[in-house]
Amino acid sequence: MTIHFDCTQCGKCCHNLRLTLSVDEAITWAGRGHAVQILAEALPWPADPEPETPQSVYDKARSFPGTSGDIPVRIAIALVAYHDGPCPHLQPDMRCGNYEARPRICRIYPLERRPLTAWTPQDRLCPPEAWDDDLPVLVRDGEIADPEAVSIIEAHRRVALEDVPDLAAACEALGVDKAAFANEGLAVHAPDPLLLAETLQSVRDSARCPTAARSWTILTNRGQTLSLLQQAGCLAELVTQGPDYLGSFADEA
């Protein structure tokens, strides 16, 4: 399958979004006073799966060890630039006022940032005319056509894994210890932007190592999941959808 694409500057991808940032990008973004959230999810991990799969290898690489009650878990953290409404850099003509220094996630859109994840044009916010067959080729037979885009995606994915120790240390320094049950939602932490930037910079400068296997509380908005987690010996809480929890499912008592 061949996918054609060219940006129409509709601005849809610059509104009401959470943009995945590296630690260095988050330091810059939050250092300007812009909101950066910490999204956390917990993957129960009693032992490495056998045999390993590409997904399990990736899940381990993108996470760090912790505990929840009696259960070993792995914690996956993402830093995201959050804006309700237009991006603070979006100009009235829908051009980017931060174009030369924009994060990698903006540079690769509409391509997929995560490995092992399929996508289609229907998954993206771009209008139909952005995908006309007379536009430049974006993907051909599953391969990205633009070498520069390939390079940026590779850098984005590599840095995301390299940042994991710093994310673990930053969570410890900030007292972040709640994560959503993986594949059901994301726990949202919203520290003061300048405090976050200062903490991330301190962690980066000092090469601080986190305490091994900190205790985490697992959040879910599904009663049945809560019961299963508690029966397994996890520390778990029932929550509802809102600013502190992004659920993939409706709230269930």
C-alpha positions in Angstrom: 0.0 0.0 0.0 1.2 3.5 -0.9 0.2 6.5 1.3 0.5 10.0 -0.1 0.6 13.0 2.1 1.3 16.7 2.3 0.4 19.1 5.1 -2.5 21.4 4.4 -1.7 23.7 7.5 -5.2 23.1 8.8 -3.9 23.4 12.4 -5.9 20.4 13.7 -2.7 18.7 15.0 -1.8 21.8 16.9 -5.0 21.9 19.1 -6.0 20.0 22.2 -3.2 17.5 22.2 -0.6 15.9 24.3 2.8 15.9 22.5 5.3 13.3 23.6 8.6 15.0 24.6 12.1 13.8 25.4 13.6 14.9 28.7 15.6 17.7 26.9 12.6 18.9 25.0 10.5 18.9 28.2 13.2 21.0 30.0 12.9 23.6 27.2 9.1 23.4 27.0 8.4 23.5 30.8 11.2 26.0 31.3 9.2 28.5 29.2 6.3 28.0 31.6 4.3 25.8 29.3 2.4 22.8 30.8 4.2 19.4 30.7 2.4 16.4 32.2 3.8 13.1 33.4 1.7 10.2 32.2 2.3 6.9 34.1 1.2 3.3 33.5 2.1 0.2 35.4 2.7 -3.2 33.8 2.5 -6.2 36.1 5.9 -8.0 35.7 6.4 -11.0 38.0 9.1 -12.3 35.6 10.4 -11.8 32.1 8.1 -13.6 29.7 9.3 -16.7 28.0 9.7 -16.7 25.2 10.2 -13.0 24.7 8.3 -11.2 22.0 9.1 -8.0 20.2 6.4 -6.3 22.3 7.7 -7.6 25.6 11.2 -6.6 24.8 10.0 -3.1 23.9 7.8 -2.8 27.0 10.8 -3.7 29.2 13.0 -1.3 27.5 10.6 1.6 27.8 10.0 1.1 31.5 11.8 0.8 34.9 11.2 -1.7 37.8 9.0 -1.0 40.8 6.6 -2.8 43.1 3.0 -2.6 44.0 2.3 -4.4 47.3 3.6 -7.9 46.8 3.8 -7.7 43.0 6.8 -6.6 40.8 5.7 -4.1 38.2 7.4 -2.1 35.5 6.5 1.6 35.2 6.3 3.4 31.9 6.5 7.2 31.9 5.8 9.7 29.2 6.4 13.4 29.3 3.8 15.3 27.2 3.4 18.9 26.3 -0.3 19.6 27.1 -2.4 22.4 25.7 -6.1 22.8 25.9 -6.9 24.7 22.7 -4.2 25.9 20.4 -0.5 25.3 20.9 1.2 28.4 22.5 3.4 28.5 19.4 0.6 28.4 16.8 0.2 31.7 14.9 -3.1 33.1 13.5 -2.2 31.9 10.0 -1.8 28.3 11.3 2.0 28.4 10.9 4.3 27.3 13.8 6.1 30.1 15.6 8.6 27.5 16.9 9.1 25.7 13.6 12.9 25.4 13.7 13.0 24.2 17.3 9.8 22.2 17.3 9.8 18.8 19.1 10.5 15.7 17.1 6.9 14.5 17.6 5.8 17.5 15.6 8.4 16.9 12.9 7.3 13.3 12.2 3.5 13.8 12.2 1.5 12.0 10.8 3.9 9.1 11.1 3.7 6.8 14.1 6.1 7.5 16.9 5.8 4.0 18.5 7.4 0.9 17.1 5.2 -2.2 16.5 2.1 0.0 16.1 0.1 0.1 12.9 -1.7 3.2 11.7 -3.8 4.4 8.8 -4.7 7.9 7.6 -8.1 7.5 9.3 -6.3 7.5 12.6 -4.9 11.0 12.0 -6.5 14.4 12.3 -5.5 15.6 8.8 -8.3 16.3 6.4 -9.0 14.1 3.4 -7.3 16.4 0.9 -4.0 15.9 2.8 -3.9 12.3 1.5 -4.7 12.8 -2.2 -2.9 10.4 -4.6 -1.2 13.2 -6.5 0.7 14.3 -3.4 4.3 13.2 -2.4 4.7 9.6 -1.3 4.9 9.2 2.5 4.9 5.4 2.9 5.3 2.7 0.3 4.8 -1.0 1.1 5.2 -0.2 4.8 8.5 1.7 4.4 8.8 5.5 5.0 9.8 7.2 1.8 11.6 10.2 3.3 15.1 9.4 4.7 15.0 12.5 7.0 11.7 11.4 8.5 13.2 7.9 9.1 16.2 9.5 10.9 13.9 11.7 13.1 11.7 8.7 14.1 14.8 6.6 14.9 16.1 9.4 17.1 12.8 9.9 18.8 12.5 6.2 19.6 16.2 5.9 20.7 16.0 8.9 23.0 12.8 7.7 24.5 14.6 4.6 25.8 17.7 6.4 26.8 15.6 8.8 28.9 14.1 6.0 31.1 16.6 6.2 34.0 16.2 10.0 34.2 12.4 9.6 34.2 12.6 7.2 37.0 14.8 9.5 39.0 12.6 12.5 38.3 9.5 10.7 39.5 11.3 9.8 42.7 12.4 13.4 43.2 8.8 14.7 42.6 7.1 12.0 44.7 5.2 10.6 41.7 4.1 7.1 42.8 0.7 6.4 41.1 0.3 4.8 37.7 -2.7 3.5 35.7 -3.1 -0.2 35.0 -1.5 -0.7 31.6 -3.8 -0.8 28.6 -6.7 0.6 30.7 -5.6 4.2 31.1 -2.9 6.7 32.1 -2.4 8.4 35.4 -1.8 12.2 34.9 0.6 14.2 37.1 0.8 17.9 36.4 3.7 19.5 38.4 4.5 23.1 38.2 6.3 23.6 34.9 9.3 25.4 36.3 9.7 22.9 39.1 9.5 20.1 36.5 12.1 21.7 34.3 14.4 22.3 37.3 14.0 18.7 38.5 14.6 17.2 35.1 17.7 19.4 34.6 19.0 18.4 38.0 18.6 14.8 37.3 20.2 15.1 33.9 23.2 17.1 35.3 23.8 14.8 38.3 23.2 11.5 36.5 21.1 10.7 39.6 20.2 7.0 40.0 16.7 6.2 41.3 16.1 4.0 44.2 15.5 0.4 42.9 11.9 -0.9 42.9 10.0 1.9 44.6 6.4 1.3 45.7 3.6 2.3 43.3 -0.1 2.5 43.6 -2.0 1.2 40.6 -5.1 3.2 39.5 -8.1 1.8 37.6 -11.6 3.1 36.9 -13.0 -0.5 36.6 -14.3 -2.3 39.7 -13.5 -5.7 38.4 -9.9 -4.7 37.6 -9.6 -3.3 41.1 -10.7 -6.6 42.7 -8.2 -8.6 40.6 -5.4 -6.3 41.5 -6.1 -6.4 45.2 -6.5 -10.1 45.2 -3.1 -10.4 43.5 -1.6 -8.3 46.3 -1.2 -5.0 44.5 -1.7 -1.6 46.1 -4.7 -0.3 44.0 -7.2 2.4 44.0 -10.5 3.0 42.1 -10.7 6.3 40.4 -12.9 8.1 37.8 -12.1 9.7 34.6 -10.9 13.3 35.0 -7.9 15.6 35.0 -5.8 13.0 36.9 -6.8 9.9 35.0 -7.3 9.2 31.3 -9.3 6.0 31.0 -9.7 3.9 27.9 -13.0 2.6 29.3 -16.0 4.1 30.9 -16.0 4.3 34.7 -17.3 1.1 36.3 -18.0 0.8 40.0 
